[in-house]
Amino acid sequence: MARDGSVGIASGTGGGGRVRAAYLPFIALTLLALIWGYNWVVMKVGVRYSDPFTFAALRTFLGAVVLFALLIVLRRPLRPKGFWLTSLFGVLQTGGFAGLAVWAVYIGGAGKTSVLVYTMPFFLLLLAWPVFHEPVRGLQWVTVALALVGLVFVLGPWNLHGLASSLLAIGAGFIWALASVVVKILRKRHEVDLLSLIAWQGLIGSIPVIVVALLTAESGPTWNLSFIAAVAFNVIPASAIAWGLWLYILHTLPTGTAGISSLAVPVVGVISAWIQLGERPGALEAVGMGAIVAALAVLTARELRAGRRPAPVSSTDVPVPVSQAHP
């Protein structure tokens, strides 16, 4: 094991092989940010041909099925630990977060939604104060202030156009923070396998999404090539492949280093939406998005200096699902 706590990768090819192996986790980080960041655009394409909750139900349920298949292939434990807390986590993370996120993308922009959803770490900071007795201190107040300024510019309360989608995206970020509190309590009480936890919460959390889809959908999805590709992207690259990359990253890099990758997800989302969907942010929106991303960067840097796990993504506190917990 390396001094920084990461797990070394053995290589039988000498120094050159070790150098190549050292780059592999960072290649994985890049691929992960590209997949999860671009998935915001893919979801926007998907909901063009489907009711948002129908699309959310398909991506969450089928994503959970793929993760269970992966558990079987990898011979990981299938039995859930802390069933009721896992169920609450699933209802919040998959049912609440994924449902609101897809709804926000359906009525708003993919790029803006990807940034607003990542207000989660700031809500988590505030929730950790009363729940875990972890008061906001010093530089953390700067990040909260930056995030609030960014929210004002992105929301544009002087212009109500697009306000509903922005509020839904922020609501998704808040529910993600609540789910993170629940999973932190779960991890304190039970020793759980990360992949098993995500699979179970995805399956359980997909149930309320399916129910809402059945109650609200006026018609079925249009099964054209674009819609099938969008669902397939959410189930395979954004679920199975991305989770394989994430687990590999957690085993080869310090968690703090892995956490930095979360900063790239909304950036990729904004750039991808700009290029493919023509979602060019206005000047004030761009300033607001920049302030939120800057606040995330400051928060992550502070956590790294303190030697603690950063709030944006953590194997313990914030398992980014998504098929369930990420976009």
C-alpha positions as CSV (number, residue, x, y, z in Angstrom):
1,M,0.0,0.0,0.0
2,A,1.3,3.4,-0.9
3,R,2.0,6.1,1.7
4,D,-1.0,8.1,0.7
5,G,-3.3,5.2,1.5
6,S,-3.9,4.2,-2.1
7,V,-3.6,0.6,-3.2
8,G,-0.6,-0.1,-5.4
9,I,-1.0,-2.0,-8.7
10,A,1.5,-4.8,-9.2
11,S,3.2,-5.0,-12.6
12,G,5.4,-7.7,-14.0
13,T,6.8,-5.4,-16.7
14,G,9.2,-3.4,-14.6
15,G,9.3,0.4,-14.3
16,G,7.6,1.1,-17.5
17,G,4.6,-1.0,-16.5
18,R,4.4,0.7,-13.1
19,V,4.4,4.1,-14.8
20,R,1.6,3.0,-17.2
21,A,-0.4,1.6,-14.3
22,A,0.0,4.8,-12.3
23,Y,-1.9,6.7,-15.1
24,L,-4.8,4.2,-15.3
25,P,-6.8,5.6,-12.3
26,F,-6.6,9.1,-13.8
27,I,-7.8,7.8,-17.2
28,A,-10.6,6.1,-15.3
29,L,-11.4,9.5,-13.6
30,T,-11.6,11.2,-16.9
31,L,-13.8,8.6,-18.4
32,L,-16.1,8.7,-15.4
33,A,-16.5,12.5,-15.5
34,L,-17.2,12.4,-19.3
35,I,-19.8,9.6,-18.8
36,W,-21.7,11.2,-15.9
37,G,-21.3,14.8,-17.2
38,Y,-22.5,13.9,-20.7
39,N,-25.4,11.9,-19.3
40,W,-27.3,15.1,-18.5
41,V,-27.5,15.7,-22.3
42,V,-28.5,12.1,-22.8
43,M,-31.3,12.4,-20.3
44,K,-32.5,15.6,-22.1
45,V,-32.7,13.7,-25.3
46,G,-34.5,10.8,-23.6
47,V,-37.3,12.9,-22.2
48,R,-38.0,14.3,-25.6
49,Y,-39.7,11.0,-26.4
50,S,-41.0,10.0,-23.0
51,D,-42.8,11.3,-19.9
52,P,-40.0,12.2,-17.5
53,F,-41.1,9.7,-14.8
54,T,-41.4,6.9,-17.4
55,F,-37.8,7.6,-18.4
56,A,-36.7,7.8,-14.8
57,A,-38.4,4.5,-14.0
58,L,-36.7,2.8,-16.9
59,R,-33.3,4.1,-16.1
60,T,-33.4,3.4,-12.4
61,F,-35.1,-0.1,-12.5
62,L,-33.0,-1.4,-15.4
63,G,-29.9,0.2,-13.9
64,A,-30.6,-1.7,-10.7
65,V,-31.0,-5.0,-12.6
66,V,-27.7,-4.5,-14.3
67,L,-26.0,-3.8,-10.9
68,F,-27.5,-7.0,-9.5
69,A,-26.1,-8.9,-12.5
70,L,-22.7,-7.3,-11.8
71,L,-22.9,-8.4,-8.1
72,I,-23.5,-12.0,-9.2
73,V,-20.7,-11.9,-11.8
74,L,-18.3,-10.4,-9.2
75,R,-19.6,-12.8,-6.5
76,R,-20.3,-9.9,-4.2
77,P,-22.7,-10.2,-1.2
78,L,-26.4,-10.0,-2.3
79,R,-28.1,-9.8,1.1
80,P,-28.8,-6.1,2.1
81,K,-27.5,-4.7,5.4
82,G,-29.7,-2.4,7.5
83,F,-32.7,-3.0,5.2
84,W,-34.9,-0.1,6.5
85,L,-32.1,2.5,6.3
86,T,-31.2,1.1,2.9
87,S,-34.8,1.5,1.9
88,L,-35.0,5.1,3.1
89,F,-31.8,5.8,1.3
90,G,-33.3,4.3,-1.9
91,V,-36.5,6.3,-1.6
92,L,-34.6,9.5,-1.2
93,Q,-31.7,8.9,-3.5
94,T,-33.4,7.1,-6.4
95,G,-37.0,8.0,-5.9
96,G,-36.5,11.6,-4.9
97,F,-33.2,12.7,-6.4
98,A,-33.4,10.8,-9.7
99,G,-37.1,11.7,-10.1
100,L,-36.7,15.4,-9.5
101,A,-33.4,15.6,-11.6
102,V,-35.1,14.0,-14.7
103,W,-38.1,16.3,-14.2
104,A,-35.9,19.3,-14.0
105,V,-34.1,18.3,-17.2
106,Y,-37.5,17.7,-18.9
107,I,-38.7,21.3,-18.4
108,G,-35.3,23.1,-18.2
109,G,-31.8,23.0,-19.5
110,A,-29.4,20.1,-19.1
111,G,-26.4,22.2,-18.4
112,K,-28.0,24.5,-15.8
113,T,-29.6,21.4,-14.1
114,S,-26.2,19.7,-13.8
115,V,-24.8,22.7,-12.0
116,L,-27.7,23.3,-9.7
117,V,-27.9,19.6,-8.6
118,Y,-24.3,20.0,-7.4
119,T,-25.4,22.4,-4.7
120,M,-25.8,19.2,-2.7
121,P,-22.4,19.6,-0.8
122,F,-23.6,22.9,0.6
123,F,-26.9,21.5,1.9
124,L,-24.9,18.6,3.3
125,L,-22.7,21.1,5.2
126,L,-25.8,22.7,6.8
127,L,-27.5,19.4,7.6
128,A,-24.4,18.0,9.2
129,W,-24.5,20.8,11.8
130,P,-27.6,19.7,13.7
131,V,-27.5,16.0,12.8
132,F,-23.8,15.2,13.4
133,H,-22.8,18.3,15.5
134,E,-20.3,19.4,12.8
135,P,-20.6,23.2,12.7
136,V,-19.8,25.2,9.6
137,R,-16.4,26.8,10.2
138,G,-14.0,29.3,8.6
139,L,-13.6,28.7,4.9
140,Q,-16.7,26.7,4.7
141,W,-18.8,29.9,5.2
142,V,-17.0,31.3,2.2
143,T,-18.1,28.3,0.1
144,V,-21.7,28.7,1.3
145,A,-21.7,32.4,0.5
146,L,-20.2,31.8,-2.9
147,A,-22.9,29.1,-3.6
148,L,-25.7,31.5,-2.5
149,V,-24.4,34.2,-4.7
150,G,-24.2,31.7,-7.6
151,L,-27.8,30.5,-6.9
152,V,-29.1,34.1,-7.0
153,F,-27.5,34.7,-10.4
154,V,-28.6,31.3,-11.9
155,L,-32.1,31.5,-10.5
156,G,-32.6,35.1,-11.6
157,P,-35.5,35.9,-9.3
158,W,-36.0,39.1,-11.3
159,N,-37.0,36.8,-14.3
160,L,-39.4,33.9,-13.5
161,H,-38.7,32.2,-16.8
162,G,-37.2,28.8,-16.1
163,L,-37.6,29.2,-12.3
164,A,-39.5,25.9,-11.9
165,S,-36.8,23.8,-13.4
166,S,-34.2,25.5,-11.3
167,L,-36.1,24.9,-8.1
168,L,-36.6,21.2,-9.0
169,A,-32.8,20.9,-9.6
170,I,-32.0,22.5,-6.3
171,G,-34.6,20.3,-4.6
172,A,-32.9,17.3,-6.1
173,G,-29.6,18.5,-4.6
174,F,-31.2,18.9,-1.2
175,I,-32.7,15.4,-1.3
176,W,-29.3,14.1,-2.4
177,A,-27.9,15.7,0.8
178,L,-30.6,14.1,2.9
179,A,-29.9,10.8,1.4
180,S,-26.2,11.3,2.2
181,V,-27.0,11.9,5.8
182,V,-29.0,8.6,5.9
183,V,-26.2,6.6,4.2
184,K,-23.7,8.0,6.7
185,I,-25.9,6.8,9.6
186,L,-26.2,3.5,7.8
187,R,-22.4,3.1,7.4
188,K,-21.9,3.9,11.1
189,R,-24.3,1.1,12.1
190,H,-23.5,-1.5,9.5
191,E,-20.6,-2.7,7.4
192,V,-22.0,-2.7,3.9
193,D,-20.6,-3.5,0.5
194,L,-20.8,-0.4,-1.7
195,L,-22.0,-2.1,-4.9
196,S,-24.6,-4.1,-3.0
197,L,-25.9,-1.0,-1.3
198,I,-26.3,0.9,-4.6
199,A,-28.0,-2.1,-6.2
200,W,-30.5,-2.5,-3.4
201,Q,-31.3,1.2,-3.0
202,G,-31.7,1.5,-6.8
203,L,-34.2,-1.4,-6.9
204,I,-36.2,-0.2,-3.8
205,G,-36.0,3.4,-4.9
206,S,-37.3,2.7,-8.4
207,I,-40.6,1.4,-7.0
208,P,-42.1,4.9,-6.1
209,V,-40.8,6.2,-9.5
210,I,-42.6,3.4,-11.3
211,V,-45.8,4.1,-9.4
212,V,-45.6,7.8,-10.2
213,A,-44.9,7.0,-13.9
214,L,-48.0,4.7,-14.0
215,L,-50.2,7.3,-12.4
216,T,-49.1,10.3,-14.4
217,A,-47.9,9.1,-17.9
218,E,-50.5,10.0,-20.5
219,S,-49.0,7.7,-23.1
220,G,-46.0,5.3,-23.5
221,P,-42.6,6.4,-24.7
222,T,-41.8,6.7,-28.4
223,W,-39.5,3.7,-29.0
224,N,-37.2,5.2,-31.6
225,L,-33.5,4.9,-32.0
226,S,-32.7,8.0,-30.0
227,F,-34.9,7.0,-27.0
228,I,-33.5,3.4,-27.0
229,A,-29.9,4.8,-27.1
230,A,-30.7,7.2,-24.2
231,V,-32.0,4.4,-22.1
232,A,-29.2,2.1,-23.0
233,F,-26.6,4.8,-22.2
234,N,-28.1,5.2,-18.7
235,V,-28.2,1.5,-18.1
236,I,-24.8,0.4,-19.5
237,P,-22.2,3.2,-19.5
238,A,-23.8,5.4,-16.8
239,S,-24.5,2.5,-14.6
240,A,-22.5,-0.7,-15.0
241,I,-19.4,0.8,-16.7
242,A,-19.3,3.9,-14.6
243,W,-19.7,2.0,-11.3
244,G,-16.9,-0.4,-12.4
245,L,-14.7,2.7,-13.0
246,W,-15.7,4.2,-9.7
247,L,-15.0,1.1,-7.6
248,Y,-11.6,0.8,-9.4
249,I,-10.8,4.4,-8.6
250,L,-11.7,4.0,-4.9
251,H,-9.4,1.0,-4.7
252,T,-6.4,2.7,-6.4
253,L,-6.6,6.4,-5.3
254,P,-7.1,8.2,-2.0
255,T,-10.8,9.1,-1.6
256,G,-9.9,12.8,-1.5
257,T,-8.3,12.7,-4.9
258,A,-11.3,10.7,-6.3
259,G,-13.6,13.4,-4.9
260,I,-12.1,16.1,-7.1
261,S,-13.5,14.3,-10.1
262,S,-17.0,15.4,-9.1
263,L,-16.0,19.0,-10.0
264,A,-15.7,17.9,-13.7
265,V,-19.2,16.5,-13.9
266,P,-21.2,19.7,-14.0
267,V,-18.5,21.3,-16.2
268,V,-18.8,18.5,-18.7
269,G,-22.6,18.8,-18.5
270,V,-22.6,22.5,-19.3
271,I,-20.1,22.2,-22.2
272,S,-21.9,19.2,-23.6
273,A,-25.3,20.9,-23.5
274,W,-23.8,24.0,-25.1
275,I,-22.3,22.0,-28.0
276,Q,-25.0,19.5,-28.7
277,L,-28.2,21.2,-27.5
278,G,-27.3,24.8,-28.1
279,E,-27.9,25.7,-24.4
280,R,-25.7,28.7,-24.3
281,P,-26.0,30.2,-20.8
282,G,-26.6,34.0,-20.4
283,A,-24.0,36.2,-18.9
284,L,-25.5,36.2,-15.4
285,E,-26.2,32.5,-15.5
286,A,-22.6,31.9,-16.5
287,V,-21.4,34.0,-13.6
288,G,-23.7,32.1,-11.2
289,M,-22.5,28.7,-12.5
290,G,-18.9,29.8,-12.2
291,A,-19.5,30.9,-8.6
292,I,-21.0,27.5,-7.7
293,V,-18.2,25.5,-9.3
294,A,-15.6,27.8,-7.6
295,A,-17.3,27.2,-4.3
296,L,-17.1,23.4,-4.9
297,A,-13.4,23.8,-5.7
298,V,-12.8,25.8,-2.5
299,L,-14.7,23.3,-0.4
300,T,-12.8,20.3,-1.9
301,A,-9.4,22.0,-1.5
302,R,-10.3,22.7,2.2
303,E,-11.2,19.1,2.8
304,L,-8.1,17.8,1.1
305,R,-5.9,20.1,3.2
306,A,-7.7,19.0,6.4
307,G,-7.1,15.3,5.4
308,R,-10.8,14.6,5.4
309,R,-13.1,13.2,2.8
310,P,-14.6,15.8,0.5
311,A,-18.4,16.3,0.6
312,P,-19.1,16.1,-3.2
313,V,-18.4,12.4,-3.6
314,S,-17.3,9.9,-1.0
315,S,-17.4,6.1,-0.8
316,T,-18.9,6.6,2.7
317,D,-21.0,9.7,2.7
318,V,-22.1,10.3,-0.8
319,P,-22.2,7.2,-3.0
320,V,-22.9,8.9,-6.3
321,P,-25.3,6.6,-8.0
322,V,-26.6,7.1,-10.9
323,S,-27.8,5.1,-12.5
324,Q,-29.2,6.2,-9.2
325,A,-27.0,8.7,-7.5
326,H,-25.3,10.4,-10.2
327,P,-27.0,12.1,-13.1
